[in-house]
Amino acid sequence: MFNKKTIKNVDVKGLTVLVRTDYNVPLVSAETAPEGDFEAGLLAEGERERIASDLRIRASLPTIQYLLEKKAGKIILISHLGRPKGMRDASLSLRPIAEKLAELLPGTTVNFVDDVSGPEVEMAVEDLPEGGILLLENLRFSADEEGNSESFAQEIVDSTHAELFVQDGFAVIHRAHASTDAITKLLPSVAGLLLEKEVTTLSKVVEHPVRPLVVVIGGAKVEDKQPLIDKFLSVADTIYVGGKIAADGYTSDNAKIIVAEDFDEDGAGAKLDIGPVSTGKLVELVGGAKTVLWNGVLGKVEDPTYATSSTILAKTLGENPDIISVICGGDTAGFVEELMESESELRYSLISTGGGAALELLSGEPLPGLDGLEDI
């Protein structure tokens, strides 16, 4: 059970609502994009950045639309993008996010202001019509954001005249930053619908899974995945380990853990994907599961030659509505979302927007951005 208040527990009519979203989306940049990106239409001539994946933007829409339906007065959105290290970086501006939001919310005023506090923000809020949306500039253009500065949070509150804070950036709730932690001490603070969905779904996998539960672990770093493996040893029916972890020789004597044993190699002998025998065993395993949690791709998926096992697993899960399928981890979610662009019939119970946050929630670590919200 989700034990924090949400926007459903509050009368938002007429309120100025400050919403912490997570718009830390991947961008295609004119400075780094290969020439083929222009030829493929990913970037137009004269365009500096283009959003490569709008998963996190679309994931924020249910909360925004709920606030609009319930006649919230003004909706102020805040987020970070990238790692500008406390300095302004035009390539990490949130302006393209505002433009995308305007496309996704036709008929709704969506404005942007290139600051997070001060006179320009106050004027932008004042000029915003009732029922309008205002996106502020990248929070991390100030070092005070990651410094969890209460005075920085207070400046945002004072400049926006916010009356309610809504935490809907699931991917940042494991961070004690000004927009996740300090701000909850200044305003009534509740969860958005995305945050509620992510925490509820992931918590259920740990606490009350529909069995059999199969956990599929991939990726590259054992030190990142071992806490998750340890956590699920007492929960999962089976843990399947693939990816570079397996290729590098991961072993276990625990009967619950199955490790990929054959691999597809390149000409130099590098193991870049799990092989057909291990993939077949994995498909058979998840085919008999009721719940599957997948964290970490199984091969070097940026090269289509070595994306075979991950593609097969993604299709096996996405084509079976009887499996509760939970996809988490930035690379895994990005891979699955890209596959869905060409395989539109694929459906999953949850594609998590949070990589580190999901891992820490599943591992039972403290989550400052969740803990600071009001209890039911």
Sequence and secondary structure as in RCSB ss.txt:
>XXXX:A:sequence
MFNKKTIKNVDVKGLTVLVRTDYNVPLVSAETAPEGDFEAGLLAEGERERIASDLRIRASLPTIQYLLEKKAGKI
ILISHLGRPKGMRDASLSLRPIAEKLAELLPGTTVNFVDDVSGPEVEMAVEDLPEGGILLLENLRFSADEEGNSE
SFAQEIVDSTHAELFVQDGFAVIHRAHASTDAITKLLPSVAGLLLEKEVTTLSKVVEHPVRPLVVVIGGAKVEDK
QPLIDKFLSVADTIYVGGKIAADGYTSDNAKIIVAEDFDEDGAGAKLDIGPVSTGKLVELVGGAKTVLWNGVLGK
VEDPTYATSSTILAKTLGENPDIISVICGGDTAGFVEELMESESELRYSLISTGGGAALELLSGEPLPGLDGLED
I
>XXXX:A:secstr
   B BGGGS  BT EEEEE      EEETTTS HHHHHTTSS TT  EEES  HHHHHTHHHHHHHHHTTBSEE
EEE   S  TTS  GGG SHHHHHHHHHHSTTS EEEES SSSHHHHHHHHHS TTEEEEE  GGGSHHHHTT H
HHHHHHHHHHT SEEEE  GGGTTS  TTTTGGGGTS EEE HHHHHHHHHHHHHHHS  SSEEEEE SS HHHH
HHHHHHHTTT SEEEE HHHHHTT     TTEEE   EEE TT  EEEE HHHHHHHHHHHHT SEEEEES SB 
TTSGGG HHHHHHHHHHHT TTSEEEEESHHHHHHHHHHHHH TT   SEE S SHHHHHHHTT   HHHHTS B
 
